Amino acid sequence: MVVPIYATSTFKQDGVGGLRGGYEYSRSANPTRTALEECLAALEGGPRGLAFASGLAAEDCLLRTVLSPGDHVLVPDDAYGGTIRLVARVIARWGVEYSTVPLSDLDAARAAVRPTTRLIWCETPTNPLLGIVDIAGLAGVARDAGALLVVDNTFASPYLQQPLALGADVVVHSTTKYLGGHSDVVGGALVVADAELAGQLTFAQNAMGGVPGPFDSWLVLRGVKTLAVRMDRHCANAARVAELLSAHPSVQRVYYPGLPGHPGHEIAAKQMRGFGGMVSFTVRGGEAAALRVCERTRVFTLGESLGGVESLIEHPGRMTHASVIGTPQEVPADLIRLSVGIESVDDLLADLVNAMS
Ligand SMILES: Cc1ncc(COP(=O)(O)O)c(C=O)c1O
């Protein structure tokens, strides 16, 4: 019933150059990782999935495989800070240029394209402002530009959104989040539509070596089994939290694509099965008030990351997005981000009311 953890670095060969059962050395391939990669490909509806040691290892492998010096990349003005840091402080040093664009505006994306644009990177919903990008629309922009569209699907998970079916070329995941689902593993993944690109990435995955071990692969596989039921509960709880916050006198603004007033609500309703478990909001009283709320919850644990069964609260400006201070991606200082878990929603609501009182 359960794929074993193949805790082996090497495999006995049938002969010189034999490749017993298709395996030789666990950086190249390991049966537990293969099971995860096949599972991720099936979930995203793509022919090939590749697993990595972290979301950023997956991103790095993709960027260094498809980009060459002189190429240009469009990156969002709202995205996980680590992705922006990777592009701006690592990849750009090798002669790759990038522009920061509000990708929810397709005209702005089209206007930022250059003859050298090779890749458009998008996140939807975005981290931490829960912006929504029209994936099918942006796929059209990428196609016209002869560029690849990459969608970081971490916030939605493949249960809520399947970017390849909407025209994306590559899907990226931090499997650390909803796919793993239990805050007990760090991992990443790529799922690719094109067979030739899949071949290049398979070569690069082995050549660069940022692969997950068999136990980590097994943990993600186990998490995936409950993805659908967890996501249903994350969505239901987050909707109630967003509703409560919207009506609370201490709250200034709520960012949740499930709210009818959210600028991306209609597109989200079209391209997602549900609106997800992430909610951000600002409170009256500025940064000091936001920090006080973060420190006063008891059911929401103060911590980075997201997508686990237990609820988390954090201050993006000083925590997950501290790496983009002073850049166009800097986030509001009074912003609070919630990863709404699957606990009893009454406990979650009472905890927030109590922390803001
Ligand atoms: C949207 C998003 N993409 C990618 C990453 C990077 O993943 P990892 O931390 O597994 O390297 C994160 C991490 O928080 C994330 O939130």
The ligand as an SDF file (V2000), in Angstrom:
LIG
                    3D

 16 16  0  0  0  0  0  0  0  0999 V2000
    5.4460   30.9200   -2.8630 C   0  0  0  0  0  0  0  0  0  0  0  0
    6.7560   30.3050   -2.4780 C   0  0  0  0  0  0  0  0  0  0  0  0
    7.5580   29.8170   -3.4280 N   0  0  0  0  0  0  0  0  0  0  0  0
    8.7620   29.2610   -3.1190 C   0  0  0  0  0  0  0  0  0  0  0  0
    9.2110   29.1860   -1.8180 C   0  0  0  0  0  0  0  0  0  0  0  0
   10.5650   28.6010   -1.5250 C   0  0  0  0  0  0  0  0  0  0  0  0
   10.4200   27.2990   -1.0610 O   0  0  0  0  0  0  0  0  0  0  0  0
   11.4140   26.5970   -0.0070 P   0  0  0  0  0  0  0  0  0  0  0  0
   11.3360   27.3650    1.2620 O   0  0  0  0  0  0  0  0  0  0  0  0
   10.8810   25.2010    0.0730 O   0  0  0  0  0  0  0  0  0  0  0  0
   12.7880   26.6590   -0.6140 O   0  0  0  0  0  0  0  0  0  0  0  0
    8.3910   29.6700   -0.7920 C   0  0  0  0  0  0  0  0  0  0  0  0
    8.8420   29.5920    0.6190 C   0  0  0  0  0  0  0  0  0  0  0  0
    8.2600   30.1710    1.5010 O   0  0  0  0  0  0  0  0  0  0  0  0
    7.1280   30.2470   -1.1310 C   0  0  0  0  0  0  0  0  0  0  0  0
    6.3130   30.7570   -0.1830 O   0  0  0  0  0  0  0  0  0  0  0  0
  1  2  1  0
  2  3  1  0
  2 15  2  0
  3  4  2  0
  4  5  1  0
  5  6  1  0
  5 12  2  0
  6  7  1  0
  7  8  1  0
  8  9  2  0
  8 10  1  0
  8 11  1  0
 12 13  1  0
 12 15  1  0
 13 14  2  0
 15 16  1  0
M  END
$$$$
